[in-house]
Amino acid sequence: MTPFYRYFRMISVLLFFALTACEQRVNIFSIGFSYHKPEIVYVGTSGGGFYKSIDGGDTFNKLTEGLTSYNIASIAVNPSLSSLIYVGSYGDSVYRSVDSGGHWSVSRNGLADNVGTQAVNAVIVDPVESKRVYIGTNHGVYLTTDGGGEWVDVNIGMANRFVISLTFHPKNRAIILAGTNEGIFITTNSAKQWRIIAKATKGWAVNNIQFDPINPDIIYAGTSHGILKSTDGGANWEERNKGLSTSFASSIVVDREDANIVYAGNNDGVYQTKDGGESWRLLSTSPSSVLTLVAHPLKKKTLFAGTMRGLFKNENEEDVWTGLKVK
């Protein structure tokens, strides 16, 4: 039987309906930001679709014109043109908006039928060539070089893996790490070919991978077996789980100025380490059942947590989290 953790985020789609039967909460799968206007925040939800805030998260507006799936698994904002947004959905392919989410058009040409009917778990936009977009799906990685007009599969060396996360190397965009349900894969030539790294993780679900932006040889990964750390660019990995209550980590955030400070989200809440993962402490249980944890790209020390009980914001790196209403 396939372990539950491999499909944690997908299964939570179903749990959302049971949860909202008794509580008016929104299940937050994905979070994105404008790279030019710091008060603009985007969230993707289970069942509710896509939302936008222009006041830092105090209020949100629902923007779903053109969407036929309201289960938004992933969001990617073009770093050079923040009005251009891509989202991946559970069950209905990829969508593209050129007006900051006001209108959406489906983008599935070239995707296998079973991709569009299952999940697009990750979307990343090339930081230099903005028409190059990669998506991670239940059936591998796909690439478009024309902004979503046509997709091609780029899975040589990876086969048909369930791809959960994709991450660019911060200083070399040809290097991409893919977290899959069978460990961590790497490409060094823009997805022309992949190979597995961290062979000890084969069979593990790798939910999130984050580089230290200053020293990319330092990498953290949140997996079904806890947190891994590499200090040599991914050649070798060690477990860093002391103080964690569970062996599941859904999300990782590395501090932009100090790679020893890392945050991790799991079912119990948000954890923090200040010694590079040697030990962890529970920062807060306020945002429990964490599905995604992200740092604001323009605001230092500002974190957002998407959970099965809504959206939370932290602006002081300690234990004060503000619940935000997404409705």
N, C-alpha and C positions, 0 to 999 in steps of 0.2 A: 504494500500500500504506500502511496506517495505521502511523505511526511507533511503534516499540516503547515509547517513553517514555510515550505516552498511556495505556498499559495496564500500566505497570511493576508496580504493586501487584497487579493481577489476575493477571498472568503469574506473579508470584512464588508464587501459590497452587500452580501446577503445579511450579515449581522446588522447592517445599518437599518434595514427595514424593521427588524425586531426591536432595535433600540429606539427608533423614532416613534414606534407605536405607543411608548409610554413617556418619552421625553422629546421635546422639540430641540434636538441637537442635529448638527450637520457633520457628516463624516468627511474629514479633509484629507485627500490623498496627495495633493500636489500644491506647491506654492511657487510663484514667480514674481519678479520685480522689473520695473523699468530701470534701465541703466542711465537714464538722464533726468528723471523726476523721482526723487526718493520717496515721495508720499504715495506713489502708485504701487499697489500690491494686488496680485492676482492669486486666486485660489481655485483649485479644481476639486469638486466634491463627488460623493457617491449619490447618485440619484438626483442631485440638484443642479448639475451642470457647472458652468464657469461664472465666476464672480470677480468684480473689479472694485477696488477702493481707491479713491483719490485723496484720502486724508489719513494715510498711514495705517488704515485698518479700523478706524472708528466706525465707519459705515461702509456697506458694500451694496453694489447693484448687480443684479443677475443679468448676464449677457449671453443669450443662447440662440439668437437668430441664426438659423442655418445648421445648428447642431441637431443630429438625430440620436446621439447618445449623450446622456447626462452623467455618465460615469467617467470623469476626467482623471486619468491615471498619471499624466505627466504634462509639464508645461516647459516650453523653452522660448525665451524672448531673444530676439535678434540683438546682439550687443551694440551694433552700430546703428540700428534703426528700430527703436523700441516699440514702434507701432506695429511691427511685424511679429506675430506670435504663432507658434505651432503648439498644438496639444495632441496628446495621444489618449485614446479612450479604451475602456474595457468593452469590447464587443462591437466596435464600429470604426476602426481604422484611425486615420490621422486627419486633423482639421487645420486650416490655415486662416489667419485673419490679418488684414493689412491695415485695420483701423482700430487697433488696441482692443480687439474683442467685440467691437460693435456688430460685425457681421462675420460669419464663418462659411468657408467652402471646404468640402471634403476633398482629400488628397489621397487617392488609393491606387492610381494607375501603376501597374507593375507589381503590386503586392499580391502574394498568393491569397486565394480565397480564405484559407484558414487563418491568415493573419488578421484580416479585417473582421473576422467574426470572433476573435479571441481577445487579444490584448496588445496594446502598444505601451510597454511599461516605462520606456525612457526615450527622451528626445534631447539631442544636443545640436547646437548650431556652430559651425566652424567659425572661430573668432576673426578670421581674416577673409575667407571666401564665404560670404553670408548665404550664398545659394546652395552651399554644401551642408546638408542636414543628415544626421544619422538617427535611426530609431532602433531601439531594442524591443524585440517582439517575442512571443511564445515560440517562434520558429526562426530565431536568429536575428542578425543585423541587416538592415536595409539602408541604402544610401540614395539620396537625390542630389544631383549637381545643378538642377535648374529650379531650385526653390520649391520643389514639391510637384512639379508637372509629371515626372516619371521617377519611379523607384526601381532599384536593382538590388538583388541580394548580394551581400559581400561576406560570405561565411566560409571561405576556404580555410581549413585548419580548425574551424570551430564546429562544423556540421550544423545540425538543426537544434542548437541549444535553446533553452528557455532563458532569454536575456532579461535580467532584472534591472541592471543599471549600466550606464556608460559615463566615462569620465575622461576628459582631455588632460594630457600632461600640460601643466601651466606654462611651460617654456618651449614646448615642441608639439605643435598640433597634429603632427603625423603619428604621434604616440597616443593610443587610446587604450584604456583598460575597460574590460567588460566583466561585470559581475553576473554570473549565471547560476543555474541550479546545479551545475557541475564544476564549481570552482571559478577561478579568476583567469581570464584570457587577456592577452596583450597583442596589439598590432603596432608595428613601428613604421608602417608604410601606408597610413591612411586607409586601413581595412582591406588592403589587397590580400593580406594573409594574416592569420591569427595563430597563436600557439598558447598552450596553457602555461601559466606560471603558478607557483605555490601549489605543487602537485599534492601536497598534504591536504589541500582543501577540496580535492576532487570528490564530488558527492555532497558538498556543502552548498547551501544557498547563500549567495553573496549579494546582500541587499543594497549596499552602498559603499563606494570607495572614494576616499578623499586624499589628495596630495597636500603636503605642506607647500604653500605657494612660494615660499622663500627658498626652501631646499627640497626640491621634488624627489630626492632620494628617500625622503620620509613619507610613507604612505600608511594610511589606516583603512581598515575594511570592517564594516559591520556585517556579520554573518549569522547563520543559524547556530553556530557554535560559539558565538561571542565575538570579541573584537580581536583583530589581527593587526600587527604592526610590522612594517618593513623599514629598514634603514639603509638599504642598498638598491633602491629603485625597483623592488619587487622580486629580486632573485631569491631572497630568503624571508621567511615570515615567522613571527612568534606570537603566541596567544598573550593577550593582555586583559585578563578577566577578574583580577583581584578586586573584590568589593562589589562586583555586579551580582544582582540577585538571580539572574537568569542567563542562560546561554544564548539568548536571542537578542540581536541588536538590529533595529530597523534602519537607523540613520546615524551618520557621523558628521560632526562639524569641527574643523580644525581652525583654531584662532589664526587670523591673518598675520599676526605679529609674533606669535610665540607658539611653536609647534608642540610644546609641552602641555599647552592648554587645549583640551579636546572635550567635546560634548558628545554624548551618545543618548539616543532615545530607544526605549523598549516598552514592554507592556506595563512596567511599574512606574515609569516616568522618565525624567531627564537626569542623566548622570554627568559628572564632571571629573576630569583628572587634571592636575597641575604638574604632574611629574612624568608626562609622556606615556601614560597608561600603566605605570607601575602599580598604581592604586586608584580606585574610583570611589566617589561618594555620591549618594543620591542627592541631587540638587533640589529636586521638587517632585512631589507626586501630584501637583495640581494638574499639569497636562499628562494624564496617564494614558495608556494605550496609544503610544506615539507611533504614527504611521510615517511621518516625515518631519525632519528637523533641519532648518536651513538658517544661514546667516544672511542678513541684509547686505547686499554688495556695496551699498553707499553709506551705510550707517554703522560705525564701529560699535561692537558690544551689543548689537541688537539681534535677537534670535526670534524666529517664529516656529511654533510647533503645530503641526497638523495632526489631529488625533481622532479617535472614534467618538469623542465628545466635543468636537468643535476646534476652533482656532485659538491659539494663545500666543502672547507676545511678551518678551522679556527685554528690558532695556538697561539692565544693570549687572548682568552676568551672575546674579545671586539667585535667591529663591522667590523673587517677587514676579509672578506671572499674571498678566491681565487677560481675562477671557474676552474674545472679540465676537460680536454677533454677525454671523454670516447667514443672511436669510433674504 
